[in-house]
């Protein structure tokens, strides 16, 4: 009886470890996706800043 309970506890621990491992994999995937979006936003921001700067310079030259 004790051996059976112990085996069941070990199986439950193993299941829990597997679940935690899957959660970490999902989290890593989300972090990678977020980093890509942050880079895209940063690059787009830099592009827009350059366009605004160019437009402001053109405006100042026209005055």
C-alpha positions in Angstrom: 0.0 0.0 0.0 2.7 2.5 0.9 4.7 1.7 -2.2 1.6 2.3 -4.4 1.0 5.7 -2.7 4.6 6.6 -3.1 4.5 5.7 -6.8 1.4 7.8 -7.3 3.0 10.8 -5.5 6.0 10.4 -7.8 3.8 10.4 -10.8 2.0 13.5 -9.6 5.3 15.3 -9.0 6.4 14.3 -12.5 3.1 15.6 -14.0 3.6 18.9 -12.1 7.2 19.2 -13.4 6.0 18.6 -16.9 3.3 21.3 -16.5 5.8 23.8 -15.2 8.2 23.0 -18.0 5.4 23.7 -20.6 4.6 27.0 -18.8 8.2 28.1 -19.1 8.3 27.2 -22.8 5.1 29.2 -23.4 6.6 32.1 -21.4 9.8 32.0 -23.4 7.8 32.1 -26.6 5.8 35.1 -25.4 9.0 36.9 -24.4 10.6 36.3 -27.8 7.4 37.6 -29.6 7.3 40.7 -27.4 10.9 41.5 -28.0 10.3 41.3 -31.7 7.4 43.7 -31.4 9.4 46.1 -29.3 12.2 46.2 -31.9 9.6 46.8 -34.7 8.1 49.6 -32.7 11.4 51.1 -31.9 12.5 51.0 -35.5 9.2 52.5 -36.7 9.6 55.2 -34.1 13.1 56.0 -35.3 11.8 56.2 -38.9 9.0 58.5 -38.0 11.3 60.8 -35.9 13.6 61.1 -38.9 10.6 62.0 -41.1 9.4 64.6 -38.6 12.9 66.1 -38.3 13.1 66.3 -42.1 9.7 67.9 -42.3 10.6 70.4 -39.7 13.8 71.3 -41.4 11.9 71.8 -44.7 9.4 74.0 -43.0 12.1 76.2 -41.4 13.9 76.5 -44.7 10.6 77.7 -46.3 10.1 80.5 -43.9 
